[in-house]
Amino acid sequence: MKLVVFAMLAAILLSLGSGLYYLSRDDADSTKVLRALKIRVALSTLLILFLVVSYFLGWIEPRG
């Protein structure tokens, strides 16, 4: 479970880094920046949905 979450977070950070790279190297209207943003938003949404579904299925429990 933790491995999936860490892998998704790593992919989100890689997408963030690539978007920053394309923003600093190319012009600001580049489609590469937009694609990196779309990927980052999609991965973040998938991670949140995965965590919510995991909670409701009982795979994870809150601490405390």
Distance bins in CASP14 RR format, pairs under 12 A and 6 or more apart:
PFRMAT RR
TARGET T0000
AUTHOR 0000-0000-0000
RMODE 2
METHOD distances of the structure
MODEL  1
1 7 0 0 0 0 0 1 0 0 0 0 0
1 8 0 0 0 0 0 1 0 0 0 0 0
1 50 0 0 0 0 1 0 0 0 0 0 0
1 51 0 0 0 0 1 0 0 0 0 0 0
1 53 0 0 0 0 0 1 0 0 0 0 0
1 54 1 0 0 1 0 0 0 0 0 0 0
1 55 0 0 0 0 0 1 0 0 0 0 0
1 57 0 0 0 0 0 1 0 0 0 0 0
1 58 0 0 0 0 0 1 0 0 0 0 0
1 59 1 0 0 1 0 0 0 0 0 0 0
1 60 1 0 0 1 0 0 0 0 0 0 0
1 61 0 0 0 0 0 1 0 0 0 0 0
2 8 0 0 0 0 0 1 0 0 0 0 0
2 9 0 0 0 0 0 1 0 0 0 0 0
2 51 0 0 0 0 0 1 0 0 0 0 0
2 54 0 0 0 0 0 1 0 0 0 0 0
2 59 0 0 0 0 0 1 0 0 0 0 0
2 60 0 0 0 0 1 0 0 0 0 0 0
3 9 0 0 0 0 0 1 0 0 0 0 0
3 10 0 0 0 0 0 1 0 0 0 0 0
4 10 0 0 0 0 0 1 0 0 0 0 0
4 11 0 0 0 0 0 1 0 0 0 0 0
4 46 0 0 0 0 0 1 0 0 0 0 0
4 47 0 0 0 0 1 0 0 0 0 0 0
4 50 1 0 0 1 0 0 0 0 0 0 0
4 51 0 0 0 0 1 0 0 0 0 0 0
4 53 0 0 0 0 0 1 0 0 0 0 0
4 54 0 0 0 0 1 0 0 0 0 0 0
4 59 0 0 0 0 0 1 0 0 0 0 0
4 60 0 0 0 0 0 1 0 0 0 0 0
5 11 0 0 0 0 0 1 0 0 0 0 0
5 12 0 0 0 0 0 1 0 0 0 0 0
5 43 0 0 0 0 0 1 0 0 0 0 0
5 46 0 0 0 0 0 1 0 0 0 0 0
5 47 1 0 0 1 0 0 0 0 0 0 0
5 48 0 0 0 0 0 1 0 0 0 0 0
5 50 1 0 0 1 0 0 0 0 0 0 0
5 51 1 0 0 1 0 0 0 0 0 0 0
5 54 0 0 0 0 1 0 0 0 0 0 0
5 59 0 0 0 0 0 1 0 0 0 0 0
5 60 0 0 0 0 1 0 0 0 0 0 0
6 12 0 0 0 0 0 1 0 0 0 0 0
6 13 0 0 0 0 0 1 0 0 0 0 0
6 47 0 0 0 0 0 1 0 0 0 0 0
7 13 0 0 0 0 0 1 0 0 0 0 0
7 14 0 0 0 0 0 1 0 0 0 0 0
7 43 0 0 0 0 0 1 0 0 0 0 0
7 46 0 0 0 0 0 1 0 0 0 0 0
7 47 0 0 0 0 1 0 0 0 0 0 0
7 50 0 0 0 0 0 1 0 0 0 0 0
8 14 0 0 0 0 0 1 0 0 0 0 0
8 15 0 0 0 0 0 1 0 0 0 0 0
8 39 0 0 0 0 0 1 0 0 0 0 0
8 40 0 0 0 0 0 1 0 0 0 0 0
8 42 0 0 0 0 0 1 0 0 0 0 0
8 43 1 0 0 1 0 0 0 0 0 0 0
8 44 0 0 0 0 1 0 0 0 0 0 0
8 45 0 0 0 0 0 1 0 0 0 0 0
8 46 1 0 0 1 0 0 0 0 0 0 0
8 47 1 0 1 0 0 0 0 0 0 0 0
8 48 0 0 0 0 1 0 0 0 0 0 0
8 49 0 0 0 0 0 1 0 0 0 0 0
8 50 1 0 0 1 0 0 0 0 0 0 0
8 51 0 0 0 0 1 0 0 0 0 0 0
8 54 0 0 0 0 0 1 0 0 0 0 0
9 15 0 0 0 0 0 1 0 0 0 0 0
9 16 0 0 0 0 0 1 0 0 0 0 0
9 40 0 0 0 0 0 1 0 0 0 0 0
9 43 0 0 0 0 1 0 0 0 0 0 0
9 44 0 0 0 0 1 0 0 0 0 0 0
9 46 0 0 0 0 0 1 0 0 0 0 0
9 47 1 0 0 1 0 0 0 0 0 0 0
9 48 0 0 0 0 0 1 0 0 0 0 0
9 50 0 0 0 0 0 1 0 0 0 0 0
9 51 0 0 0 0 0 1 0 0 0 0 0
10 16 0 0 0 0 0 1 0 0 0 0 0
10 17 0 0 0 0 0 1 0 0 0 0 0
10 43 0 0 0 0 1 0 0 0 0 0 0
10 47 0 0 0 0 0 1 0 0 0 0 0
11 17 0 0 0 0 0 1 0 0 0 0 0
11 18 0 0 0 0 0 1 0 0 0 0 0
11 36 0 0 0 0 0 1 0 0 0 0 0
11 39 0 0 0 0 1 0 0 0 0 0 0
11 40 0 0 0 0 1 0 0 0 0 0 0
11 42 0 0 0 0 0 1 0 0 0 0 0
11 43 1 0 1 0 0 0 0 0 0 0 0
11 44 0 0 0 0 1 0 0 0 0 0 0
11 46 0 0 0 0 1 0 0 0 0 0 0
11 47 0 0 0 0 1 0 0 0 0 0 0
12 18 0 0 0 0 0 1 0 0 0 0 0
12 19 0 0 0 0 0 1 0 0 0 0 0
12 36 0 0 0 0 0 1 0 0 0 0 0
12 37 0 0 0 0 0 1 0 0 0 0 0
12 39 0 0 0 0 1 0 0 0 0 0 0
12 40 1 0 1 0 0 0 0 0 0 0 0
12 41 0 0 0 0 1 0 0 0 0 0 0
12 42 0 0 0 0 1 0 0 0 0 0 0
12 43 1 0 1 0 0 0 0 0 0 0 0
12 44 1 0 1 0 0 0 0 0 0 0 0
12 45 0 0 0 0 0 1 0 0 0 0 0
12 46 0 0 0 0 1 0 0 0 0 0 0
12 47 1 0 0 1 0 0 0 0 0 0 0
12 48 0 0 0 0 0 1 0 0 0 0 0
13 19 0 0 0 0 0 1 0 0 0 0 0
13 20 0 0 0 0 0 1 0 0 0 0 0
13 36 0 0 0 0 0 1 0 0 0 0 0
13 39 0 0 0 0 0 1 0 0 0 0 0
13 40 0 0 0 0 1 0 0 0 0 0 0
13 43 0 0 0 0 1 0 0 0 0 0 0
13 44 0 0 0 0 0 1 0 0 0 0 0
13 47 0 0 0 0 0 1 0 0 0 0 0
14 20 0 0 0 0 0 1 0 0 0 0 0
14 21 0 0 0 0 0 1 0 0 0 0 0
14 36 0 0 0 0 1 0 0 0 0 0 0
14 39 0 0 0 0 1 0 0 0 0 0 0
14 40 0 0 0 0 1 0 0 0 0 0 0
14 43 0 0 0 0 1 0 0 0 0 0 0
15 21 0 0 0 0 0 1 0 0 0 0 0
15 22 0 0 0 0 0 1 0 0 0 0 0
15 32 0 0 0 0 0 1 0 0 0 0 0
15 33 0 0 0 0 0 1 0 0 0 0 0
15 34 0 0 0 0 0 1 0 0 0 0 0
15 35 0 0 0 0 1 0 0 0 0 0 0
15 36 1 0 1 0 0 0 0 0 0 0 0
15 37 0 0 0 0 1 0 0 0 0 0 0
15 38 0 0 0 0 1 0 0 0 0 0 0
15 39 1 0 1 0 0 0 0 0 0 0 0
15 40 1 0 1 0 0 0 0 0 0 0 0
15 41 0 0 0 0 1 0 0 0 0 0 0
15 42 0 0 0 0 1 0 0 0 0 0 0
15 43 1 0 0 1 0 0 0 0 0 0 0
15 44 0 0 0 0 1 0 0 0 0 0 0
15 46 0 0 0 0 0 1 0 0 0 0 0
15 47 0 0 0 0 0 1 0 0 0 0 0
16 22 0 0 0 0 0 1 0 0 0 0 0
16 23 0 0 0 0 0 1 0 0 0 0 0
16 33 0 0 0 0 0 1 0 0 0 0 0
16 36 1 0 0 1 0 0 0 0 0 0 0
16 37 0 0 0 0 1 0 0 0 0 0 0
16 39 0 0 0 0 1 0 0 0 0 0 0
16 40 1 0 1 0 0 0 0 0 0 0 0
16 41 0 0 0 0 0 1 0 0 0 0 0
16 43 0 0 0 0 1 0 0 0 0 0 0
16 44 0 0 0 0 1 0 0 0 0 0 0
17 23 0 0 0 0 1 0 0 0 0 0 0
17 24 0 0 0 0 1 0 0 0 0 0 0
17 25 0 0 0 0 0 1 0 0 0 0 0
17 32 0 0 0 0 0 1 0 0 0 0 0
17 33 0 0 0 0 0 1 0 0 0 0 0
17 36 1 0 0 1 0 0 0 0 0 0 0
17 37 0 0 0 0 0 1 0 0 0 0 0
17 39 0 0 0 0 0 1 0 0 0 0 0
17 40 0 0 0 0 1 0 0 0 0 0 0
18 24 0 0 0 0 0 1 0 0 0 0 0
18 25 0 0 0 0 0 1 0 0 0 0 0
18 26 0 0 0 0 0 1 0 0 0 0 0
18 30 0 0 0 0 0 1 0 0 0 0 0
18 32 1 0 0 1 0 0 0 0 0 0 0
18 33 0 0 0 0 1 0 0 0 0 0 0
18 34 0 0 0 0 0 1 0 0 0 0 0
18 35 0 0 0 0 1 0 0 0 0 0 0
18 36 1 0 1 0 0 0 0 0 0 0 0
18 37 0 0 0 0 0 1 0 0 0 0 0
18 38 0 0 0 0 0 1 0 0 0 0 0
18 39 0 0 0 0 1 0 0 0 0 0 0
18 40 0 0 0 0 1 0 0 0 0 0 0
19 25 0 0 0 0 1 0 0 0 0 0 0
19 26 0 0 0 0 1 0 0 0 0 0 0
19 28 0 0 0 0 0 1 0 0 0 0 0
19 30 0 0 0 0 1 0 0 0 0 0 0
19 31 0 0 0 0 0 1 0 0 0 0 0
19 32 1 0 0 1 0 0 0 0 0 0 0
19 33 1 0 1 0 0 0 0 0 0 0 0
19 34 0 0 0 0 1 0 0 0 0 0 0
19 35 0 0 0 0 1 0 0 0 0 0 0
19 36 1 1 0 0 0 0 0 0 0 0 0
19 37 1 0 0 1 0 0 0 0 0 0 0
19 38 0 0 0 0 0 1 0 0 0 0 0
19 39 0 0 0 0 1 0 0 0 0 0 0
19 40 1 0 0 1 0 0 0 0 0 0 0
20 26 0 0 0 0 0 1 0 0 0 0 0
20 28 0 0 0 0 0 1 0 0 0 0 0
20 32 0 0 0 0 0 1 0 0 0 0 0
20 33 0 0 0 0 1 0 0 0 0 0 0
20 36 0 0 0 0 1 0 0 0 0 0 0
20 37 0 0 0 0 0 1 0 0 0 0 0
20 40 0 0 0 0 0 1 0 0 0 0 0
21 30 0 0 0 0 0 1 0 0 0 0 0
21 32 0 0 0 0 1 0 0 0 0 0 0
21 33 0 0 0 0 1 0 0 0 0 0 0
21 36 0 0 0 0 1 0 0 0 0 0 0
22 28 0 0 0 0 1 0 0 0 0 0 0
22 29 0 0 0 0 0 1 0 0 0 0 0
22 30 1 0 1 0 0 0 0 0 0 0 0
22 31 0 0 0 0 1 0 0 0 0 0 0
22 32 1 0 1 0 0 0 0 0 0 0 0
22 33 1 0 1 0 0 0 0 0 0 0 0
22 34 0 0 0 0 1 0 0 0 0 0 0
22 35 0 0 0 0 1 0 0 0 0 0 0
22 36 1 0 0 1 0 0 0 0 0 0 0
22 37 0 0 0 0 1 0 0 0 0 0 0
22 39 0 0 0 0 0 1 0 0 0 0 0
23 29 0 0 0 0 0 1 0 0 0 0 0
23 30 1 0 0 1 0 0 0 0 0 0 0
23 32 0 0 0 0 1 0 0 0 0 0 0
23 33 1 0 1 0 0 0 0 0 0 0 0
23 34 0 0 0 0 0 1 0 0 0 0 0
23 35 0 0 0 0 0 1 0 0 0 0 0
23 36 0 0 0 0 1 0 0 0 0 0 0
23 37 0 0 0 0 1 0 0 0 0 0 0
24 30 0 0 0 0 0 1 0 0 0 0 0
24 32 0 0 0 0 0 1 0 0 0 0 0
24 33 0 0 0 0 1 0 0 0 0 0 0
25 32 0 0 0 0 1 0 0 0 0 0 0
25 33 0 0 0 0 1 0 0 0 0 0 0
26 32 1 0 0 1 0 0 0 0 0 0 0
26 33 1 0 0 1 0 0 0 0 0 0 0
26 34 0 0 0 0 0 1 0 0 0 0 0
26 35 0 0 0 0 0 1 0 0 0 0 0
26 36 0 0 0 0 0 1 0 0 0 0 0
27 33 0 0 0 0 1 0 0 0 0 0 0
27 34 0 0 0 0 0 1 0 0 0 0 0
28 34 0 0 0 0 0 1 0 0 0 0 0
30 36 0 0 0 0 1 0 0 0 0 0 0
30 37 0 0 0 0 0 1 0 0 0 0 0
31 37 0 0 0 0 0 1 0 0 0 0 0
31 38 0 0 0 0 0 1 0 0 0 0 0
32 38 0 0 0 0 0 1 0 0 0 0 0
32 39 0 0 0 0 0 1 0 0 0 0 0
33 39 0 0 0 0 0 1 0 0 0 0 0
33 40 0 0 0 0 0 1 0 0 0 0 0
34 40 0 0 0 0 0 1 0 0 0 0 0
34 41 0 0 0 0 0 1 0 0 0 0 0
35 41 0 0 0 0 0 1 0 0 0 0 0
35 42 0 0 0 0 0 1 0 0 0 0 0
36 42 0 0 0 0 0 1 0 0 0 0 0
36 43 0 0 0 0 0 1 0 0 0 0 0
37 43 0 0 0 0 0 1 0 0 0 0 0
37 44 0 0 0 0 0 1 0 0 0 0 0
38 44 0 0 0 0 0 1 0 0 0 0 0
38 45 0 0 0 0 0 1 0 0 0 0 0
39 45 0 0 0 0 0 1 0 0 0 0 0
39 46 0 0 0 0 0 1 0 0 0 0 0
40 46 0 0 0 0 0 1 0 0 0 0 0
40 47 0 0 0 0 0 1 0 0 0 0 0
41 47 0 0 0 0 0 1 0 0 0 0 0
41 48 0 0 0 0 0 1 0 0 0 0 0
42 48 0 0 0 0 0 1 0 0 0 0 0
42 49 0 0 0 0 0 1 0 0 0 0 0
43 49 0 0 0 0 0 1 0 0 0 0 0
43 50 0 0 0 0 0 1 0 0 0 0 0
44 50 0 0 0 0 0 1 0 0 0 0 0
44 51 0 0 0 0 0 1 0 0 0 0 0
45 51 0 0 0 0 0 1 0 0 0 0 0
45 52 0 0 0 0 0 1 0 0 0 0 0
46 52 0 0 0 0 0 1 0 0 0 0 0
46 53 0 0 0 0 0 1 0 0 0 0 0
47 53 0 0 0 0 0 1 0 0 0 0 0
47 54 0 0 0 0 0 1 0 0 0 0 0
48 54 0 0 0 0 0 1 0 0 0 0 0
48 55 0 0 0 0 0 1 0 0 0 0 0
49 55 0 0 0 0 0 1 0 0 0 0 0
49 56 0 0 0 0 0 1 0 0 0 0 0
50 56 0 0 0 0 0 1 0 0 0 0 0
50 57 0 0 0 0 0 1 0 0 0 0 0
50 59 0 0 0 0 1 0 0 0 0 0 0
50 60 0 0 0 0 1 0 0 0 0 0 0
51 57 0 0 0 0 0 1 0 0 0 0 0
51 58 0 0 0 0 0 1 0 0 0 0 0
51 59 0 0 0 0 1 0 0 0 0 0 0
51 60 1 0 0 1 0 0 0 0 0 0 0
51 62 0 0 0 0 0 1 0 0 0 0 0
52 58 0 0 0 0 0 1 0 0 0 0 0
52 59 0 0 0 0 0 1 0 0 0 0 0
52 60 0 0 0 0 1 0 0 0 0 0 0
53 59 0 0 0 0 1 0 0 0 0 0 0
53 60 0 0 0 0 1 0 0 0 0 0 0
54 60 1 0 1 0 0 0 0 0 0 0 0
54 61 0 0 0 0 1 0 0 0 0 0 0
54 62 0 0 0 0 0 1 0 0 0 0 0
55 61 1 0 0 1 0 0 0 0 0 0 0
55 62 1 0 0 1 0 0 0 0 0 0 0
END
